[in-house]
Amino acid sequence: MSESISIPQSYEQWRQLITGPCGIPLTQSFVETRLEDLRDSTRPHTQQFREKYGQEYLEQVIGWFETALRDAT
C-alpha cells in the first residue's frame, strides 16, 4: 500500500514535500514559472487548484513560492 501525502500546512512542510517525495528542485527558473502560472487566474491549472483547495490556500502556496524564490536567489 502506498503512503498517503497530506496537504502541507506550513512552508517547511511544503518545501520538504516538493523537494523530497516529489523530487523537484526549487530552482529560480522553476519557481518563477510556477509563480507566473499560479498568479494567472485564467489558466486552467490555476482554476482547478483554486476550485479544489480554495482561494486562501492558493494565496498561501503563492506565498510559499515567493519565499522559495527569495531562498533561491
Predicted model as a PDB file, atoms N, CA, C, CB and O in Angstrom, pLDDT in the B-factor column:
MODEL        1                                                                  
ATOM      1  N   MET A   1       0.848  -1.183   0.000  1.00 40.00           N  
ATOM      2  CA  MET A   1       0.000   0.000   0.000  1.00 40.00           C  
ATOM      3  C   MET A   1       0.888   1.238   0.000  1.00 40.00           C  
ATOM      4  CB  MET A   1      -0.962   0.003   1.224  1.00 40.00           C  
ATOM      5  O   MET A   1       1.879   1.288   0.728  1.00 40.00           O  
ATOM      6  N   SER A   2       0.540   2.244  -0.816  1.00 48.00           N  
ATOM      7  CA  SER A   2       1.358   3.444  -0.889  1.00 48.00           C  
ATOM      8  C   SER A   2       1.056   4.381   0.273  1.00 48.00           C  
ATOM      9  CB  SER A   2       1.133   4.160  -2.216  1.00 48.00           C  
ATOM     10  O   SER A   2      -0.049   4.387   0.816  1.00 48.00           O  
ATOM     11  N   GLU A   3       2.045   5.161   0.637  1.00 56.00           N  
ATOM     12  CA  GLU A   3       1.914   6.120   1.725  1.00 56.00           C  
ATOM     13  C   GLU A   3       1.147   7.340   1.224  1.00 56.00           C  
ATOM     14  CB  GLU A   3       3.307   6.530   2.279  1.00 56.00           C  
ATOM     15  O   GLU A   3       1.450   7.869   0.155  1.00 56.00           O  
ATOM     16  N   SER A   4       0.166   7.783   1.985  1.00 64.00           N  
ATOM     17  CA  SER A   4      -0.582   8.964   1.575  1.00 64.00           C  
ATOM     18  C   SER A   4       0.191  10.215   1.984  1.00 64.00           C  
ATOM     19  CB  SER A   4      -2.006   8.964   2.198  1.00 64.00           C  
ATOM     20  O   SER A   4       0.921  10.222   2.975  1.00 64.00           O  
ATOM     21  N   ILE A   5       0.010  11.262   1.200  1.00 67.00           N  
ATOM     22  CA  ILE A   5       0.694  12.520   1.457  1.00 67.00           C  
ATOM     23  C   ILE A   5      -0.359  13.537   1.856  1.00 67.00           C  
ATOM     24  CB  ILE A   5       1.511  13.001   0.209  1.00 67.00           C  
ATOM     25  O   ILE A   5      -1.330  13.758   1.132  1.00 67.00           O  
ATOM     26  N   SER A   6      -0.160  14.159   3.022  1.00 84.00           N  
ATOM     27  CA  SER A   6      -1.126  15.144   3.479  1.00 84.00           C  
ATOM     28  C   SER A   6      -0.812  16.514   2.874  1.00 84.00           C  
ATOM     29  CB  SER A   6      -1.134  15.220   5.017  1.00 84.00           C  
ATOM     30  O   SER A   6       0.308  16.780   2.438  1.00 84.00           O  
ATOM     31  N   ILE A   7      -1.811  17.357   2.862  1.00 91.00           N  
ATOM     32  CA  ILE A   7      -1.662  18.704   2.326  1.00 91.00           C  
ATOM     33  C   ILE A   7      -0.812  19.520   3.297  1.00 91.00           C  
ATOM     34  CB  ILE A   7      -3.054  19.379   2.092  1.00 91.00           C  
ATOM     35  O   ILE A   7      -1.139  19.603   4.480  1.00 91.00           O  
ATOM     36  N   PRO A   8       0.267  20.118   2.817  1.00 94.00           N  
ATOM     37  CA  PRO A   8       1.149  20.884   3.690  1.00 94.00           C  
ATOM     38  C   PRO A   8       0.420  22.079   4.314  1.00 94.00           C  
ATOM     39  CB  PRO A   8       2.373  21.365   2.910  1.00 94.00           C  
ATOM     40  O   PRO A   8      -0.410  22.722   3.672  1.00 94.00           O  
ATOM     41  N   GLN A   9       0.748  22.359   5.570  1.00 94.00           N  
ATOM     42  CA  GLN A   9       0.147  23.474   6.284  1.00 94.00           C  
ATOM     43  C   GLN A   9       1.172  24.545   6.649  1.00 94.00           C  
ATOM     44  CB  GLN A   9      -0.541  22.974   7.532  1.00 94.00           C  
ATOM     45  O   GLN A   9       0.821  25.570   7.232  1.00 94.00           O  
ATOM     46  N   SER A  10       2.430  24.309   6.309  1.00 96.00           N  
ATOM     47  CA  SER A  10       3.474  25.295   6.582  1.00 96.00           C  
ATOM     48  C   SER A  10       4.477  25.288   5.427  1.00 96.00           C  
ATOM     49  CB  SER A  10       4.187  24.996   7.942  1.00 96.00           C  
ATOM     50  O   SER A  10       4.538  24.344   4.639  1.00 96.00           O  
ATOM     51  N   TYR A  11       5.252  26.354   5.350  1.00 97.00           N  
ATOM     52  CA  TYR A  11       6.276  26.440   4.311  1.00 97.00           C  
ATOM     53  C   TYR A  11       7.257  25.273   4.428  1.00 97.00           C  
ATOM     54  CB  TYR A  11       7.029  27.783   4.403  1.00 97.00           C  
ATOM     55  O   TYR A  11       7.642  24.680   3.420  1.00 97.00           O  
ATOM     56  N   GLU A  12       7.652  24.952   5.633  1.00 96.00           N  
ATOM     57  CA  GLU A  12       8.626  23.873   5.823  1.00 96.00           C  
ATOM     58  C   GLU A  12       8.077  22.538   5.327  1.00 96.00           C  
ATOM     59  CB  GLU A  12       9.017  23.762   7.302  1.00 96.00           C  
ATOM     60  O   GLU A  12       8.782  21.784   4.656  1.00 96.00           O  
ATOM     61  N   GLN A  13       6.805  22.242   5.660  1.00 95.00           N  
ATOM     62  CA  GLN A  13       6.180  21.006   5.182  1.00 95.00           C  
ATOM     63  C   GLN A  13       6.087  20.998   3.657  1.00 95.00           C  
ATOM     64  CB  GLN A  13       4.779  20.838   5.800  1.00 95.00           C  
ATOM     65  O   GLN A  13       6.383  19.994   3.009  1.00 95.00           O  
ATOM     66  N   TRP A  14       5.673  22.126   3.101  1.00 96.00           N  
ATOM     67  CA  TRP A  14       5.522  22.246   1.651  1.00 96.00           C  
ATOM     68  C   TRP A  14       6.864  22.041   0.956  1.00 96.00           C  
ATOM     69  CB  TRP A  14       4.932  23.622   1.278  1.00 96.00           C  
ATOM     70  O   TRP A  14       6.958  21.263   0.006  1.00 96.00           O  
ATOM     71  N   ARG A  15       7.895  22.728   1.421  1.00 96.00           N  
ATOM     72  CA  ARG A  15       9.223  22.636   0.812  1.00 96.00           C  
ATOM     73  C   ARG A  15       9.747  21.203   0.880  1.00 96.00           C  
ATOM     74  CB  ARG A  15      10.205  23.597   1.510  1.00 96.00           C  
ATOM     75  O   ARG A  15      10.300  20.694  -0.095  1.00 96.00           O  
ATOM     76  N   GLN A  16       9.574  20.559   2.022  1.00 95.00           N  
ATOM     77  CA  GLN A  16      10.050  19.183   2.165  1.00 95.00           C  
ATOM     78  C   GLN A  16       9.302  18.247   1.217  1.00 95.00           C  
ATOM     79  CB  GLN A  16       9.887  18.708   3.619  1.00 95.00           C  
ATOM     80  O   GLN A  16       9.905  17.347   0.632  1.00 95.00           O  
ATOM     81  N   LEU A  17       8.001  18.451   1.062  1.00 93.00           N  
ATOM     82  CA  LEU A  17       7.214  17.619   0.140  1.00 93.00           C  
ATOM     83  C   LEU A  17       7.673  17.817  -1.301  1.00 93.00           C  
ATOM     84  CB  LEU A  17       5.714  17.948   0.263  1.00 93.00           C  
ATOM     85  O   LEU A  17       7.855  16.845  -2.035  1.00 93.00           O  
ATOM     86  N   ILE A  18       7.859  19.064  -1.705  1.00 94.00           N  
ATOM     87  CA  ILE A  18       8.255  19.363  -3.082  1.00 94.00           C  
ATOM     88  C   ILE A  18       9.642  18.779  -3.388  1.00 94.00           C  
ATOM     89  CB  ILE A  18       8.253  20.892  -3.321  1.00 94.00           C  
ATOM     90  O   ILE A  18       9.834  18.134  -4.419  1.00 94.00           O  
ATOM     91  N   THR A  19      10.587  19.004  -2.503  1.00 94.00           N  
ATOM     92  CA  THR A  19      11.965  18.580  -2.766  1.00 94.00           C  
ATOM     93  C   THR A  19      12.218  17.123  -2.404  1.00 94.00           C  
ATOM     94  CB  THR A  19      12.924  19.457  -2.003  1.00 94.00           C  
ATOM     95  O   THR A  19      13.140  16.507  -2.941  1.00 94.00           O  
ATOM     96  N   GLY A  20      11.415  16.559  -1.501  1.00 93.00           N  
ATOM     97  CA  GLY A  20      11.597  15.178  -1.069  1.00 93.00           C  
ATOM     98  C   GLY A  20      10.844  14.205  -1.954  1.00 93.00           C  
ATOM     99  O   GLY A  20      11.335  13.824  -3.016  1.00 93.00           O  
ATOM    100  N   PRO A  21       9.634  13.792  -1.520  1.00 90.00           N  
ATOM    101  CA  PRO A  21       8.867  12.799  -2.283  1.00 90.00           C  
ATOM    102  C   PRO A  21       8.611  13.189  -3.732  1.00 90.00           C  
ATOM    103  CB  PRO A  21       7.557  12.557  -1.610  1.00 90.00           C  
ATOM    104  O   PRO A  21       8.616  12.330  -4.614  1.00 90.00           O  
ATOM    105  N   CYS A  22       8.387  14.476  -3.988  1.00 90.00           N  
ATOM    106  CA  CYS A  22       8.125  14.901  -5.376  1.00 90.00           C  
ATOM    107  C   CYS A  22       9.419  15.019  -6.173  1.00 90.00           C  
ATOM    108  CB  CYS A  22       7.379  16.247  -5.394  1.00 90.00           C  
ATOM    109  O   CYS A  22       9.392  14.943  -7.401  1.00 90.00           O  
ATOM    110  N   GLY A  23      10.549  15.204  -5.498  1.00 93.00           N  
ATOM    111  CA  GLY A  23      11.845  15.247  -6.169  1.00 93.00           C  
ATOM    112  C   GLY A  23      12.049  16.439  -7.087  1.00 93.00           C  
ATOM    113  O   GLY A  23      12.778  16.346  -8.075  1.00 93.00           O  
ATOM    114  N   ILE A  24      11.411  17.560  -6.770  1.00 94.00           N  
ATOM    115  CA  ILE A  24      11.516  18.743  -7.617  1.00 94.00           C  
ATOM    116  C   ILE A  24      12.462  19.753  -6.979  1.00 94.00           C  
ATOM    117  CB  ILE A  24      10.125  19.375  -7.854  1.00 94.00           C  
ATOM    118  O   ILE A  24      12.190  20.237  -5.880  1.00 94.00           O  
ATOM    119  N   PRO A  25      13.558  20.076  -7.639  1.00 95.00           N  
ATOM    120  CA  PRO A  25      14.444  21.112  -7.089  1.00 95.00           C  
ATOM    121  C   PRO A  25      13.797  22.487  -7.264  1.00 95.00           C  
ATOM    122  CB  PRO A  25      15.843  21.073  -7.781  1.00 95.00           C  
ATOM    123  O   PRO A  25      13.307  22.816  -8.344  1.00 95.00           O  
ATOM    124  N   LEU A  26      13.801  23.270  -6.214  1.00 96.00           N  
ATOM    125  CA  LEU A  26      13.191  24.603  -6.258  1.00 96.00           C  
ATOM    126  C   LEU A  26      14.189  25.611  -6.805  1.00 96.00           C  
ATOM    127  CB  LEU A  26      12.703  25.036  -4.852  1.00 96.00           C  
ATOM    128  O   LEU A  26      14.675  26.490  -6.093  1.00 96.00           O  
ATOM    129  N   THR A  27      14.481  25.456  -8.093  1.00 96.00           N  
ATOM    130  CA  THR A  27      15.402  26.376  -8.757  1.00 96.00           C  
ATOM    131  C   THR A  27      14.687  27.696  -9.040  1.00 96.00           C  
ATOM    132  CB  THR A  27      15.951  25.756 -10.073  1.00 96.00           C  
ATOM    133  O   THR A  27      13.458  27.764  -9.036  1.00 96.00           O  
ATOM    134  N   GLN A  28      15.463  28.722  -9.281  1.00 96.00           N  
ATOM    135  CA  GLN A  28      14.892  30.033  -9.566  1.00 96.00           C  
ATOM    136  C   GLN A  28      13.956  29.974 -10.775  1.00 96.00           C  
ATOM    137  CB  GLN A  28      16.007  31.058  -9.808  1.00 96.00           C  
ATOM    138  O   GLN A  28      12.856  30.524 -10.733  1.00 96.00           O  
ATOM    139  N   SER A  29      14.381  29.318 -11.837  1.00 96.00           N  
ATOM    140  CA  SER A  29      13.558  29.275 -13.047  1.00 96.00           C  
ATOM    141  C   SER A  29      12.264  28.489 -12.816  1.00 96.00           C  
ATOM    142  CB  SER A  29      14.349  28.653 -14.203  1.00 96.00           C  
ATOM    143  O   SER A  29      11.206  28.896 -13.298  1.00 96.00           O  
ATOM    144  N   PHE A  30      12.332  27.377 -12.093  1.00 96.00           N  
ATOM    145  CA  PHE A  30      11.128  26.599 -11.803  1.00 96.00           C  
ATOM    146  C   PHE A  30      10.148  27.426 -10.977  1.00 96.00           C  
ATOM    147  CB  PHE A  30      11.488  25.296 -11.060  1.00 96.00           C  
ATOM    148  O   PHE A  30       8.958  27.482 -11.286  1.00 96.00           O  
ATOM    149  N   VAL A  31      10.654  28.066  -9.931  1.00 97.00           N  
ATOM    150  CA  VAL A  31       9.795  28.847  -9.042  1.00 97.00           C  
ATOM    151  C   VAL A  31       9.170  30.029  -9.789  1.00 97.00           C  
ATOM    152  CB  VAL A  31      10.596  29.349  -7.827  1.00 97.00           C  
ATOM    153  O   VAL A  31       7.985  30.313  -9.614  1.00 97.00           O  
ATOM    154  N   GLU A  32       9.950  30.712 -10.610  1.00 97.00           N  
ATOM    155  CA  GLU A  32       9.414  31.842 -11.373  1.00 97.00           C  
ATOM    156  C   GLU A  32       8.302  31.387 -12.323  1.00 97.00           C  
ATOM    157  CB  GLU A  32      10.538  32.531 -12.167  1.00 97.00           C  
ATOM    158  O   GLU A  32       7.293  32.076 -12.469  1.00 97.00           O  
ATOM    159  N   THR A  33       8.483  30.242 -12.962  1.00 96.00           N  
ATOM    160  CA  THR A  33       7.470  29.711 -13.870  1.00 96.00           C  
ATOM    161  C   THR A  33       6.202  29.352 -13.121  1.00 96.00           C  
ATOM    162  CB  THR A  33       8.000  28.491 -14.610  1.00 96.00           C  
ATOM    163  O   THR A  33       5.103  29.673 -13.573  1.00 96.00           O  
ATOM    164  N   ARG A  34       6.340  28.694 -11.987  1.00 97.00           N  
ATOM    165  CA  ARG A  34       5.159  28.318 -11.196  1.00 97.00           C  
ATOM    166  C   ARG A  34       4.437  29.554 -10.682  1.00 97.00           C  
ATOM    167  CB  ARG A  34       5.561  27.416 -10.015  1.00 97.00           C  
ATOM    168  O   ARG A  34       3.206  29.591 -10.675  1.00 97.00           O  
ATOM    169  N   LEU A  35       5.179  30.563 -10.253  1.00 97.00           N  
ATOM    170  CA  LEU A  35       4.539  31.799  -9.790  1.00 97.00           C  
ATOM    171  C   LEU A  35       3.746  32.454 -10.912  1.00 97.00           C  
ATOM    172  CB  LEU A  35       5.588  32.779  -9.248  1.00 97.00           C  
ATOM    173  O   LEU A  35       2.627  32.922 -10.700  1.00 97.00           O  
ATOM    174  N   GLU A  36       4.324  32.486 -12.097  1.00 97.00           N  
ATOM    175  CA  GLU A  36       3.629  33.056 -13.247  1.00 97.00           C  
ATOM    176  C   GLU A  36       2.325  32.309 -13.499  1.00 97.00           C  
ATOM    177  CB  GLU A  36       4.524  33.012 -14.500  1.00 97.00           C  
ATOM    178  O   GLU A  36       1.287  32.924 -13.741  1.00 97.00           O  
ATOM    179  N   ASP A  37       2.382  30.985 -13.443  1.00 96.00           N  
ATOM    180  CA  ASP A  37       1.189  30.165 -13.659  1.00 96.00           C  
ATOM    181  C   ASP A  37       0.140  30.408 -12.576  1.00 96.00           C  
ATOM    182  CB  ASP A  37       1.567  28.683 -13.698  1.00 96.00           C  
ATOM    183  O   ASP A  37      -1.028  30.646 -12.884  1.00 96.00           O  
ATOM    184  N   LEU A  38       0.547  30.348 -11.327  1.00 97.00           N  
ATOM    185  CA  LEU A  38      -0.405  30.452 -10.222  1.00 97.00           C  
ATOM    186  C   LEU A  38      -1.014  31.844 -10.091  1.00 97.00           C  
ATOM    187  CB  LEU A  38       0.271  30.077  -8.929  1.00 97.00           C  
ATOM    188  O   LEU A  38      -2.135  31.986  -9.603  1.00 97.00           O  
ATOM    189  N   ARG A  39      -0.299  32.853 -10.514  1.00 97.00           N  
ATOM    190  CA  ARG A  39      -0.821  34.225 -10.435  1.00 97.00           C  
ATOM    191  C   ARG A  39      -1.793  34.545 -11.563  1.00 97.00           C  
ATOM    192  CB  ARG A  39       0.325  35.220 -10.461  1.00 97.00           C  
ATOM    193  O   ARG A  39      -2.493  35.556 -11.506  1.00 97.00           O  
ATOM    194  N   ASP A  40      -1.845  33.703 -12.579  1.00 97.00           N  
ATOM    195  CA  ASP A  40      -2.720  33.931 -13.733  1.00 97.00           C  
ATOM    196  C   ASP A  40      -4.015  33.146 -13.528  1.00 97.00           C  
ATOM    197  CB  ASP A  40      -2.016  33.508 -15.071  1.00 97.00           C  
ATOM    198  O   ASP A  40      -4.061  31.937 -13.751  1.00 97.00           O  
ATOM    199  N   SER A  41      -5.051  33.837 -13.106  1.00 95.00           N  
ATOM    200  CA  SER A  41      -6.314  33.180 -12.780  1.00 95.00           C  
ATOM    201  C   SER A  41      -7.042  32.630 -13.998  1.00 95.00           C  
ATOM    202  CB  SER A  41      -7.209  34.139 -12.062  1.00 95.00           C  
ATOM    203  O   SER A  41      -8.035  31.917 -13.850  1.00 95.00           O  
ATOM    204  N   THR A  42      -6.566  32.950 -15.206  1.00 97.00           N  
ATOM    205  CA  THR A  42      -7.215  32.433 -16.413  1.00 97.00           C  
ATOM    206  C   THR A  42      -6.675  31.069 -16.827  1.00 97.00           C  
ATOM    207  CB  THR A  42      -7.040  33.414 -17.554  1.00 97.00           C  
ATOM    208  O   THR A  42      -7.258  30.415 -17.691  1.00 97.00           O  
ATOM    209  N   ARG A  43      -5.589  30.635 -16.234  1.00 97.00           N  
ATOM    210  CA  ARG A  43      -5.001  29.341 -16.619  1.00 97.00           C  
ATOM    211  C   ARG A  43      -5.795  28.193 -16.000  1.00 97.00           C  
ATOM    212  CB  ARG A  43      -3.513  29.259 -16.181  1.00 97.00           C  
ATOM    213  O   ARG A  43      -6.136  28.233 -14.818  1.00 97.00           O  
ATOM    214  N   PRO A  44      -6.085  27.175 -16.801  1.00 97.00           N  
ATOM    215  CA  PRO A  44      -6.894  26.052 -16.316  1.00 97.00           C  
ATOM    216  C   PRO A  44      -6.330  25.405 -15.047  1.00 97.00           C  
ATOM    217  CB  PRO A  44      -7.011  25.006 -17.402  1.00 97.00           C  
ATOM    218  O   PRO A  44      -7.085  25.069 -14.135  1.00 97.00           O  
ATOM    219  N   HIS A  45      -5.005  25.230 -14.987  1.00 95.00           N  
ATOM    220  CA  HIS A  45      -4.406  24.598 -13.807  1.00 95.00           C  
ATOM    221  C   HIS A  45      -4.672  25.437 -12.557  1.00 95.00           C  
ATOM    222  CB  HIS A  45      -2.886  24.406 -14.008  1.00 95.00           C  
ATOM    223  O   HIS A  45      -4.978  24.896 -11.495  1.00 95.00           O  
ATOM    224  N   THR A  46      -4.558  26.737 -12.686  1.00 97.00           N  
ATOM    225  CA  THR A  46      -4.797  27.627 -11.548  1.00 97.00           C  
ATOM    226  C   THR A  46      -6.270  27.581 -11.149  1.00 97.00           C  
ATOM    227  CB  THR A  46      -4.373  29.080 -11.888  1.00 97.00           C  
ATOM    228  O   THR A  46      -6.586  27.564  -9.960  1.00 97.00           O  
ATOM    229  N   GLN A  47      -7.159  27.561 -12.111  1.00 97.00           N  
ATOM    230  CA  GLN A  47      -8.590  27.475 -11.820  1.00 97.00           C  
ATOM    231  C   GLN A  47      -8.922  26.166 -11.104  1.00 97.00           C  
ATOM    232  CB  GLN A  47      -9.409  27.593 -13.118  1.00 97.00           C  
ATOM    233  O   GLN A  47      -9.708  26.150 -10.157  1.00 97.00           O  
ATOM    234  N   GLN A  48      -8.317  25.070 -11.563  1.00 97.00           N  
ATOM    235  CA  GLN A  48      -8.543  23.767 -10.926  1.00 97.00           C  
ATOM    236  C   GLN A  48      -8.009  23.761  -9.501  1.00 97.00           C  
ATOM    237  CB  GLN A  48      -7.879  22.644 -11.741  1.00 97.00           C  
ATOM    238  O   GLN A  48      -8.658  23.241  -8.593  1.00 97.00           O  
ATOM    239  N   PHE A  49      -6.825  24.340  -9.303  1.00 96.00           N  
ATOM    240  CA  PHE A  49      -6.229  24.403  -7.969  1.00 96.00           C  
ATOM    241  C   PHE A  49      -7.154  25.182  -7.030  1.00 96.00           C  
ATOM    242  CB  PHE A  49      -4.820  25.063  -8.024  1.00 96.00           C  
ATOM    243  O   PHE A  49      -7.432  24.733  -5.918  1.00 96.00           O  
ATOM    244  N   ARG A  50      -7.630  26.352  -7.479  1.00 97.00           N  
ATOM    245  CA  ARG A  50      -8.498  27.193  -6.655  1.00 97.00           C  
ATOM    246  C   ARG A  50      -9.808  26.470  -6.338  1.00 97.00           C  
ATOM    247  CB  ARG A  50      -8.786  28.531  -7.367  1.00 97.00           C  
ATOM    248  O   ARG A  50     -10.301  26.547  -5.213  1.00 97.00           O  
ATOM    249  N   GLU A  51     -10.373  25.768  -7.325  1.00 97.00           N  
ATOM    250  CA  GLU A  51     -11.620  25.035  -7.095  1.00 97.00           C  
ATOM    251  C   GLU A  51     -11.433  23.908  -6.080  1.00 97.00           C  
ATOM    252  CB  GLU A  51     -12.148  24.466  -8.411  1.00 97.00           C  
ATOM    253  O   GLU A  51     -12.315  23.645  -5.263  1.00 97.00           O  
ATOM    254  N   LYS A  52     -10.291  23.255  -6.140  1.00 96.00           N  
ATOM    255  CA  LYS A  52     -10.050  22.109  -5.258  1.00 96.00           C  
ATOM    256  C   LYS A  52      -9.660  22.538  -3.847  1.00 96.00           C  
ATOM    257  CB  LYS A  52      -8.961  21.223  -5.840  1.00 96.00           C  
ATOM    258  O   LYS A  52     -10.130  21.956  -2.870  1.00 96.00           O  
ATOM    259  N   TYR A  53      -8.793  23.564  -3.733  1.00 95.00           N  
ATOM    260  CA  TYR A  53      -8.232  23.921  -2.429  1.00 95.00           C  
ATOM    261  C   TYR A  53      -8.707  25.270  -1.890  1.00 95.00           C  
ATOM    262  CB  TYR A  53      -6.742  23.932  -2.519  1.00 95.00           C  
ATOM    263  O   TYR A  53      -8.521  25.553  -0.707  1.00 95.00           O  
ATOM    264  N   GLY A  54      -9.314  26.106  -2.731  1.00 96.00           N  
ATOM    265  CA  GLY A  54      -9.811  27.409  -2.291  1.00 96.00           C  
ATOM    266  C   GLY A  54      -8.820  28.529  -2.551  1.00 96.00           C  
ATOM    267  O   GLY A  54      -7.617  28.304  -2.680  1.00 96.00           O  
ATOM    268  N   GLN A  55      -9.352  29.736  -2.624  1.00 97.00           N  
ATOM    269  CA  GLN A  55      -8.539  30.919  -2.900  1.00 97.00           C  
ATOM    270  C   GLN A  55      -7.511  31.180  -1.806  1.00 97.00           C  
ATOM    271  CB  GLN A  55      -9.429  32.134  -3.063  1.00 97.00           C  
ATOM    272  O   GLN A  55      -6.377  31.559  -2.096  1.00 97.00           O  
ATOM    273  N   GLU A  56      -7.900  30.979  -0.555  1.00 97.00           N  
ATOM    274  CA  GLU A  56      -6.986  31.244   0.556  1.00 97.00           C  
ATOM    275  C   GLU A  56      -5.748  30.342   0.485  1.00 97.00           C  
ATOM    276  CB  GLU A  56      -7.710  31.043   1.899  1.00 97.00           C  
ATOM    277  O   GLU A  56      -4.626  30.806   0.688  1.00 97.00           O  
ATOM    278  N   TYR A  57      -5.955  29.058   0.196  1.00 97.00           N  
ATOM    279  CA  TYR A  57      -4.813  28.149   0.107  1.00 97.00           C  
ATOM    280  C   TYR A  57      -3.964  28.462  -1.119  1.00 97.00           C  
ATOM    281  CB  TYR A  57      -5.290  26.692   0.062  1.00 97.00           C  
ATOM    282  O   TYR A  57      -2.738  28.363  -1.063  1.00 97.00           O  
ATOM    283  N   LEU A  58      -4.604  28.841  -2.232  1.00 97.00           N  
ATOM    284  CA  LEU A  58      -3.857  29.257  -3.418  1.00 97.00           C  
ATOM    285  C   LEU A  58      -2.927  30.416  -3.071  1.00 97.00           C  
ATOM    286  CB  LEU A  58      -4.820  29.659  -4.558  1.00 97.00           C  
ATOM    287  O   LEU A  58      -1.752  30.408  -3.440  1.00 97.00           O  
ATOM    288  N   GLU A  59      -3.449  31.398  -2.372  1.00 98.00           N  
ATOM    289  CA  GLU A  59      -2.626  32.540  -1.967  1.00 98.00           C  
ATOM    290  C   GLU A  59      -1.496  32.114  -1.039  1.00 98.00           C  
ATOM    291  CB  GLU A  59      -3.487  33.597  -1.285  1.00 98.00           C  
ATOM    292  O   GLU A  59      -0.394  32.657  -1.114  1.00 98.00           O  
ATOM    293  N   GLN A  60      -1.762  31.146  -0.162  1.00 97.00           N  
ATOM    294  CA  GLN A  60      -0.716  30.631   0.727  1.00 97.00           C  
ATOM    295  C   GLN A  60       0.394  29.966  -0.078  1.00 97.00           C  
ATOM    296  CB  GLN A  60      -1.308  29.633   1.740  1.00 97.00           C  
ATOM    297  O   GLN A  60       1.575  30.191   0.187  1.00 97.00           O  
ATOM    298  N   VAL A  61       0.025  29.157  -1.048  1.00 97.00           N  
ATOM    299  CA  VAL A  61       1.016  28.469  -1.886  1.00 97.00           C  
ATOM    300  C   VAL A  61       1.818  29.484  -2.699  1.00 97.00           C  
ATOM    301  CB  VAL A  61       0.324  27.453  -2.830  1.00 97.00           C  
ATOM    302  O   VAL A  61       3.029  29.329  -2.852  1.00 97.00           O  
ATOM    303  N   ILE A  62       1.164  30.510  -3.216  1.00 98.00           N  
ATOM    304  CA  ILE A  62       1.887  31.566  -3.925  1.00 98.00           C  
ATOM    305  C   ILE A  62       2.905  32.200  -2.985  1.00 98.00           C  
ATOM    306  CB  ILE A  62       0.906  32.640  -4.475  1.00 98.00           C  
ATOM    307  O   ILE A  62       4.038  32.466  -3.386  1.00 98.00           O  
ATOM    308  N   GLY A  63       2.512  32.440  -1.745  1.00 98.00           N  
ATOM    309  CA  GLY A  63       3.441  32.981  -0.753  1.00 98.00           C  
ATOM    310  C   GLY A  63       4.622  32.059  -0.504  1.00 98.00           C  
ATOM    311  O   GLY A  63       5.751  32.523  -0.340  1.00 98.00           O  
ATOM    312  N   TRP A  64       4.373  30.766  -0.476  1.00 98.00           N  
ATOM    313  CA  TRP A  64       5.472  29.812  -0.285  1.00 98.00           C  
ATOM    314  C   TRP A  64       6.413  29.818  -1.479  1.00 98.00           C  
ATOM    315  CB  TRP A  64       4.925  28.398  -0.059  1.00 98.00           C  
ATOM    316  O   TRP A  64       7.629  29.734  -1.306  1.00 98.00           O  
ATOM    317  N   PHE A  65       5.871  29.917  -2.682  1.00 98.00           N  
ATOM    318  CA  PHE A  65       6.732  30.027  -3.857  1.00 98.00           C  
ATOM    319  C   PHE A  65       7.530  31.329  -3.822  1.00 98.00           C  
ATOM    320  CB  PHE A  65       5.895  29.949  -5.144  1.00 98.00           C  
ATOM    321  O   PHE A  65       8.692  31.343  -4.229  1.00 98.00           O  
ATOM    322  N   GLU A  66       6.934  32.419  -3.348  1.00 98.00           N  
ATOM    323  CA  GLU A  66       7.672  33.683  -3.223  1.00 98.00           C  
ATOM    324  C   GLU A  66       8.820  33.544  -2.229  1.00 98.00           C  
ATOM    325  CB  GLU A  66       6.727  34.820  -2.783  1.00 98.00           C  
ATOM    326  O   GLU A  66       9.909  34.072  -2.453  1.00 98.00           O  
ATOM    327  N   THR A  67       8.574  32.835  -1.136  1.00 97.00           N  
ATOM    328  CA  THR A  67       9.641  32.568  -0.163  1.00 97.00           C  
ATOM    329  C   THR A  67      10.735  31.710  -0.790  1.00 97.00           C  
ATOM    330  CB  THR A  67       9.071  31.870   1.093  1.00 97.00           C  
ATOM    331  O   THR A  67      11.923  31.979  -0.611  1.00 97.00           O  
ATOM    332  N   ALA A  68      10.331  30.682  -1.523  1.00 97.00           N  
ATOM    333  CA  ALA A  68      11.307  29.814  -2.199  1.00 97.00           C  
ATOM    334  C   ALA A  68      12.125  30.605  -3.213  1.00 97.00           C  
ATOM    335  CB  ALA A  68      10.595  28.640  -2.898  1.00 97.00           C  
ATOM    336  O   ALA A  68      13.313  30.337  -3.391  1.00 97.00           O  
ATOM    337  N   LEU A  69      11.505  31.570  -3.875  1.00 96.00           N  
ATOM    338  CA  LEU A  69      12.241  32.396  -4.834  1.00 96.00           C  
ATOM    339  C   LEU A  69      13.293  33.221  -4.115  1.00 96.00           C  
ATOM    340  CB  LEU A  69      11.282  33.314  -5.614  1.00 96.00           C  
ATOM    341  O   LEU A  69      14.425  33.327  -4.588  1.00 96.00           O  
ATOM    342  N   ARG A  70      12.942  33.799  -2.993  1.00 95.00           N  
ATOM    343  CA  ARG A  70      13.939  34.557  -2.213  1.00 95.00           C  
ATOM    344  C   ARG A  70      15.076  33.636  -1.759  1.00 95.00           C  
ATOM    345  CB  ARG A  70      13.272  35.232  -0.978  1.00 95.00           C  
ATOM    346  O   ARG A  70      16.240  34.035  -1.769  1.00 95.00           O  
ATOM    347  N   ASP A  71      14.740  32.415  -1.363  1.00 91.00           N  
ATOM    348  CA  ASP A  71      15.753  31.448  -0.928  1.00 91.00           C  
ATOM    349  C   ASP A  71      16.651  31.026  -2.085  1.00 91.00           C  
ATOM    350  CB  ASP A  71      15.083  30.217  -0.312  1.00 91.00           C  
ATOM    351  O   ASP A  71      17.826  30.719  -1.882  1.00 91.00           O  
ATOM    352  N   ALA A  72      16.102  31.009  -3.298  1.00 87.00           N  
ATOM    353  CA  ALA A  72      16.851  30.531  -4.470  1.00 87.00           C  
ATOM    354  C   ALA A  72      17.778  31.587  -5.056  1.00 87.00           C  
ATOM    355  CB  ALA A  72      15.892  30.067  -5.537  1.00 87.00           C  
ATOM    356  O   ALA A  72      18.708  31.259  -5.793  1.00 87.00           O  
ATOM    357  N   THR A  73      17.529  32.853  -4.730  1.00 77.00           N  
ATOM    358  CA  THR A  73      18.342  33.920  -5.338  1.00 77.00           C  
ATOM    359  C   THR A  73      19.389  34.424  -4.388  1.00 77.00           C  
ATOM    360  CB  THR A  73      17.469  35.074  -5.785  1.00 77.00           C  
ATOM    361  O   THR A  73      20.158  35.320  -4.736  1.00 77.00           O  
TER     362      THR A  73                                                      
ENDMDL                                                                          
END                                                                             
